[in-house]
Amino acid sequence: MRAEPPIVTAIGATTELPHYFVEVEGTNYPPYPYVLISDPESYARELDPDIPRTESYESVVFVTIVDGTAGNVAHSREQVRALLNPGGLAATLAGYRVKRISGEVRGIQMDKDTPKDAYGFRPYFAVDAYRLVKEV
């Protein structure tokens, strides 16, 4: 796996929650809540055809909030959204403008693919997409 890009590190630090890049490593049961951040290189694309590629780089990053209950995911999701989009505006992190793409990529749901923990529970999660624009 490739090293965590600086923008992923910056998003993780801004969320104020433990974060993982692409997958959770080392344990099936990390402490909740946490954030799982996709690889922006996997989703690089030109989102705005009016911005020439020589002037900016655009990509999408998916931010997954994971917690022990649906209510906790809703609370953590609102906190992360407020930190990454203060006042509904884009945040500037690691040389990128980061703005949530409106709507939900995935609503809050139970992760049925994760094994039950020692208490017989599975985590809940929700996913938001964020647009990254780096000025060159």
C-alpha positions in Angstrom: 0.0 0.0 0.0 1.3 3.4 -0.8 2.0 6.0 1.9 -0.7 8.2 3.2 -0.9 11.4 1.1 -0.5 14.7 3.0 -4.1 15.7 2.2 -5.4 12.5 3.9 -3.2 13.3 6.9 -4.6 16.8 7.0 -8.2 15.7 6.7 -7.7 13.1 9.5 -6.1 15.7 11.8 -8.9 18.2 11.1 -11.6 15.7 11.9 -10.1 15.4 15.4 -10.8 11.6 15.3 -8.4 8.7 14.8 -8.2 8.0 11.1 -7.2 5.3 8.7 -6.1 5.5 5.1 -8.0 3.1 2.7 -8.4 0.3 5.3 -8.2 -0.3 9.0 -5.0 -2.1 9.7 -3.8 -4.0 12.7 -7.1 -4.8 14.4 -10.7 -5.7 13.5 -11.9 -3.6 16.4 -10.3 -0.2 16.6 -11.8 2.2 19.2 -14.8 4.2 18.1 -15.3 6.7 16.7 -12.9 6.8 13.8 -12.6 8.0 10.2 -11.7 6.0 7.2 -10.4 8.1 4.3 -10.2 6.9 0.7 -7.2 7.4 -1.6 -7.8 10.6 -3.6 -5.5 9.3 -6.3 -8.0 6.5 -7.0 -10.7 9.1 -7.7 -8.8 11.8 -9.6 -10.9 13.4 -12.3 -11.8 16.7 -13.9 -15.0 17.7 -12.1 -15.1 21.2 -13.6 -14.4 21.3 -17.4 -13.9 25.1 -17.2 -10.8 24.7 -15.1 -7.9 23.6 -17.3 -5.8 20.8 -15.9 -2.7 23.0 -16.0 -4.2 25.3 -13.4 -5.6 22.8 -10.9 -5.9 19.2 -9.9 -9.3 17.9 -8.9 -10.2 14.7 -7.1 -12.8 13.2 -4.8 -12.1 11.7 -1.4 -14.6 9.6 0.5 -14.8 10.1 4.3 -16.4 7.2 6.2 -17.5 7.8 9.8 -17.5 4.7 11.9 -19.0 4.4 15.4 -20.8 1.9 17.7 -24.3 3.2 17.2 -26.3 4.9 14.5 -26.9 7.9 16.8 -23.2 8.2 17.5 -22.4 8.1 13.7 -24.9 10.9 13.1 -23.3 13.0 15.9 -19.7 12.4 14.7 -20.7 13.0 11.0 -22.1 16.4 11.9 -18.9 17.3 13.8 -16.7 16.2 10.8 -18.9 18.1 8.3 -18.6 21.3 10.4 -14.8 21.0 10.7 -14.3 20.2 7.0 -16.8 22.8 5.8 -16.9 25.6 8.5 -20.0 27.7 7.8 -20.8 25.6 4.8 -17.7 26.9 3.0 -14.7 25.0 1.8 -11.8 24.4 4.2 -8.2 24.8 2.9 -6.0 21.9 3.9 -2.6 20.8 2.7 -2.8 23.1 -0.3 -6.3 21.9 -1.3 -9.7 23.4 -1.1 -11.9 20.7 0.5 -15.7 21.0 0.1 -18.4 18.4 0.7 -20.3 17.3 -2.3 -23.9 17.7 -1.2 -26.1 14.7 -0.6 -25.0 11.5 1.0 -22.9 8.8 -0.6 -24.2 6.3 1.9 -26.6 6.9 4.7 -26.1 5.6 8.2 -26.2 1.8 8.3 -24.8 -1.2 10.1 -21.7 -2.7 8.7 -22.8 -6.3 8.2 -19.4 -7.3 6.7 -17.5 -6.6 9.9 -17.4 -9.5 12.4 -19.3 -8.9 15.7 -17.1 -7.6 18.5 -16.7 -9.4 21.8 -20.1 -8.1 22.9 -21.9 -9.3 19.8 -22.2 -5.9 18.2 -21.3 -4.6 14.7 -20.3 -1.0 14.0 -22.4 1.6 12.1 -21.1 3.9 9.4 -21.9 6.7 6.9 -20.0 8.0 3.9 -19.6 11.6 2.6 -17.8 12.7 -0.6 -15.5 15.7 -0.6 -14.2 17.6 -3.6 -10.5 18.4 -3.5 -9.1 21.2 -5.7 -5.4 21.9 -5.6 -4.2 25.1 -7.2 -1.0 24.6 -9.2 
